[in-house]
Amino acid sequence: MVILFDQYNMQDQIFEIIFATQQQVIVAKLLIDEIKMNDGEIGKTEMSMFATALHDGIILDHEERAGFPIRKKEKISYNKRQFYDRILTPMKTMGLIDYDLYKKTYKLSEKFNKNMMKIGLMWLQELRNPPIKFKITKKSSM
């Protein structure tokens, strides 16, 4: 997955940087909150139940803070297959979530942070490397 961000207009939440649409941001946040409510780990069955609930549609009851608190009910639905393809799989490949093959559980991971630090170090190494000298030649025409 490719993460593109503007260093001068950095978003407030990690999900807004990682995911392209507002609906994906909401679904990713719901997934992380679901895992957090289960002590940072959920089973394969619970993940499937979560995806099915999203597919069927869930109603969020939350407060919006635009000057004053308002109770707002919002229905969210997200296709089950797209949930696995566009939310869960990218979160696993980026290191936000780990899947334990033996226990068949998903858990929150710190690997994303470690990978971002590794990328930063790779960039510092590149900055310190000497430039490669090359010659630009004109293409000869026949």
C-alpha positions as CSV (number, residue, x, y, z in Angstrom):
1,M,0.0,0.0,0.0
2,V,1.2,3.5,-0.8
3,I,0.9,6.3,1.7
4,L,1.1,9.7,0.3
5,F,1.0,12.7,2.6
6,D,1.7,16.4,2.6
7,Q,4.1,17.4,5.3
8,Y,2.6,20.9,5.4
9,N,-1.0,19.7,5.8
10,M,-0.6,16.7,8.0
11,Q,-3.9,15.2,9.2
12,D,-4.7,14.8,12.9
13,Q,-5.4,11.0,12.8
14,I,-3.2,8.2,11.4
15,F,-6.2,6.7,9.6
16,E,-6.7,9.9,7.6
17,I,-3.2,9.7,6.4
18,I,-3.3,6.0,5.5
19,F,-6.8,5.6,4.0
20,A,-8.2,7.5,1.0
21,T,-11.9,7.9,1.8
22,Q,-13.7,9.1,4.9
23,Q,-15.7,5.8,5.0
24,Q,-12.5,3.8,5.1
25,V,-11.2,6.0,7.9
26,I,-14.4,5.4,10.0
27,V,-14.3,1.6,9.3
28,A,-10.6,1.3,10.2
29,K,-11.2,3.3,13.5
30,L,-14.1,1.1,14.3
31,L,-12.0,-2.0,13.8
32,I,-9.2,-0.7,16.0
33,D,-11.7,0.2,18.7
34,E,-13.3,-3.2,18.5
35,I,-9.9,-4.9,19.0
36,K,-9.1,-2.5,21.8
37,M,-12.3,-3.4,23.6
38,N,-11.2,-7.1,23.5
39,D,-7.9,-6.5,25.2
40,G,-6.0,-5.9,22.0
41,E,-6.8,-9.3,20.4
42,I,-9.8,-10.9,18.6
43,G,-10.3,-14.2,17.0
44,K,-11.1,-15.1,13.4
45,T,-14.8,-15.7,14.3
46,E,-15.1,-12.3,16.0
47,M,-13.5,-10.6,13.0
48,S,-15.9,-12.3,10.7
49,M,-18.8,-11.2,12.9
50,F,-17.5,-7.7,12.8
51,A,-17.2,-7.7,9.0
52,T,-20.7,-9.2,8.7
53,A,-22.2,-6.5,11.0
54,L,-20.6,-3.8,8.9
55,H,-21.9,-5.5,5.7
56,D,-25.4,-5.5,7.2
57,G,-25.1,-1.9,8.4
58,I,-24.5,-0.6,11.9
59,I,-25.8,2.6,13.5
60,L,-23.2,4.8,15.2
61,D,-24.4,7.0,18.0
62,H,-21.8,9.6,18.7
63,E,-21.3,13.3,19.6
64,E,-20.1,15.8,17.1
65,R,-18.2,18.8,18.4
66,A,-18.7,21.7,16.1
67,G,-18.9,24.4,18.7
68,F,-21.5,22.5,20.8
69,P,-22.2,18.8,21.4
70,I,-24.9,17.2,19.2
71,R,-26.0,13.6,19.4
72,K,-25.9,12.2,15.9
73,K,-27.0,8.7,14.7
74,E,-25.2,7.6,11.5
75,K,-25.7,4.4,9.6
76,I,-22.5,2.8,8.3
77,S,-22.3,-0.1,6.0
78,Y,-19.3,-1.6,4.3
79,N,-19.1,-4.5,1.9
80,K,-17.6,-7.6,3.7
81,R,-15.2,-8.5,0.9
82,Q,-14.1,-4.9,0.5
83,F,-13.5,-4.7,4.3
84,Y,-11.0,-7.6,4.0
85,D,-9.4,-6.3,0.8
86,R,-9.2,-2.5,1.5
87,I,-9.1,-2.3,5.3
88,L,-7.9,-5.4,7.1
89,T,-5.3,-6.7,4.5
90,P,-3.6,-3.3,4.2
91,M,-3.5,-2.9,8.0
92,K,-1.9,-6.3,8.3
93,T,0.7,-5.6,5.5
94,M,1.6,-2.3,7.1
95,G,2.1,-3.8,10.5
96,L,-0.8,-2.2,12.3
97,I,-2.4,-5.6,13.0
98,D,-0.8,-9.0,13.3
99,Y,-2.4,-12.3,12.6
100,D,-1.3,-15.3,14.6
101,L,-1.7,-18.4,12.4
102,Y,-1.6,-20.8,15.4
103,K,-4.1,-19.1,17.6
104,K,-6.0,-17.7,14.7
105,T,-6.3,-14.3,16.3
106,Y,-5.8,-10.7,15.2
107,K,-4.0,-8.3,17.5
108,L,-2.7,-4.8,17.5
109,S,0.9,-4.4,16.6
110,E,3.7,-1.8,17.0
111,K,5.5,-3.0,13.8
112,F,4.1,0.0,11.8
113,N,6.0,2.3,14.1
114,K,9.2,0.3,13.8
115,N,8.9,0.2,10.0
116,M,8.4,3.9,9.8
117,M,11.5,4.5,11.9
118,K,13.4,2.0,9.6
119,I,12.3,4.0,6.5
120,G,13.5,7.2,8.2
121,L,16.9,5.6,8.8
122,M,17.1,4.4,5.2
123,W,16.4,8.0,4.1
124,L,19.2,9.3,6.3
125,Q,21.6,6.7,4.8
126,E,20.6,7.8,1.3
127,L,21.3,11.4,2.2
128,R,24.8,10.5,3.4
129,N,25.7,8.3,0.3
130,P,28.0,10.0,-2.2
131,P,26.4,10.8,-5.5
132,I,26.9,8.5,-8.5
133,K,28.6,10.2,-11.4
134,F,27.0,9.6,-14.7
135,K,27.3,11.1,-18.2
136,I,24.4,12.3,-20.3
137,T,25.0,11.5,-23.9
138,K,22.8,12.4,-26.8
139,K,21.1,9.7,-28.7
140,S,22.5,9.3,-32.2
141,S,20.0,9.4,-35.0
142,M,20.3,6.9,-37.9
